Amino acid sequence: MSRTVKSVGIIGTGRYLPERVLTNYDLERIVDTSDEWIRTRTGISERRISDADTATSDLATAAALKAMKNAGVTAGEIDAIIVATATPDMAFPSTACIVQSNLDAEKAFAFDVQAACTGFIYGLSIGEKFISTGDAKTVLVIGSETLTKICNWEDRNTCVLFGDGAGAAILREVECGEGILASLLGAEGWKGKFLTLPAGGSRMPASIETVKGGKHFIHMDGGEVYKFAVGVMPAATLKVVEKAGLTLEDIDFIVPHQANKRIVESAAKRLKIGNERIFMNLTRYGNMSSASIPVALDEALEQGLIKKGDNVVLVGFGAGLTWGSCVINWSR
Ligand code: UT7
């Protein structure tokens, strides 16, 4: 029996950022760095940091509640919960199942997606498929991270870059021709070694040696990730716009992954997109991995930068190495 493919859009968003702020000046007292270096090389001035007893699911639940309120959706209506995260509460149960329990979303199925900073776009694309095929009506997609818990506070190459936060979106069927017009996902697994958290899995189970060796922290070859990012961000944008049957002139606004101001500006330059059409909030939050795009999207909506009928591109890259992009015709 053939199924009718439905159009799927975002009908509500929400975000949650921990209150505690860690500035570049605070970092100057922790590692050999300076506000000037961090701002000029990355664009970041401060980031949010969660308390010792706060986990990724706590941020995710708070963001989800706001998105549900914004969308006018109750927990009982949610059919699926997808949490994109590289910093789950624990290996299992999934963070999505913990969020389900927190929300009392009894009928939902729930699972995590691990595509690092691209995770929210992977989650959106998966959620869209459940609704477009008729297998779900309402899907909650969350990007949530507590990256400051896996930062090596003695490694100035990485600890200045990351922050904690969560963003959420509710997906539902929308009018035909509105909502997600196209999405593209990609991975270059052979470049995975450039951004890893080596220990704690089956390759290198946790031991006293792995802890002593700092193997439970982020390890990154920043230069290689940078090269990947400046190539893939414009390429993924162009490809998905073309897939949607549009041109760059039809795109009203871009919400990119918020890793580094220089990466975003380089993408904007290559695409010949003015700064007023590309969103940046990384100066206040740093890189929040899978939470960066949904938090940025929620802020852009709140600031009235995205209006009904606008064509919006979400584009990101991250560990894996992964990349993803989508075009959304804004339906609210
Ligand atoms: O979401 C995906 C996650 N990752 C990324 O997006 C990261 C992508 N990469 C980047 O954003 C940039 O490569 C970084 C911001 C990580 C680094 O910027 P860079 O301009 O590529 O600097 P670099 O690594 O080439 O380092 C230049 C110098 C080095 O000193 P020497 O060897 O030239 O003496 C570093 O040791 O800057 C030094 N350095 C710092 N100095 C002060 C590195 N980190 C710091 C620091 N403060 N925090």
Boltz pocket constraint, residues with backbone or C-beta under 6 A from the ligand:
constraints:
  - pocket:
      binder: B
      contacts: [[A, 32], [A, 33], [A, 34], [A, 37], [A, 38], [A, 41], [A, 42], [A, 117], [A, 156], [A, 157], [A, 158], [A, 160], [A, 220], [A, 221], [A, 222], [A, 223], [A, 225], [A, 226], [A, 229], [A, 259], [A, 260], [A, 287], [A, 289], [A, 317], [A, 318], [A, 319]]
      max_distance: 6.0
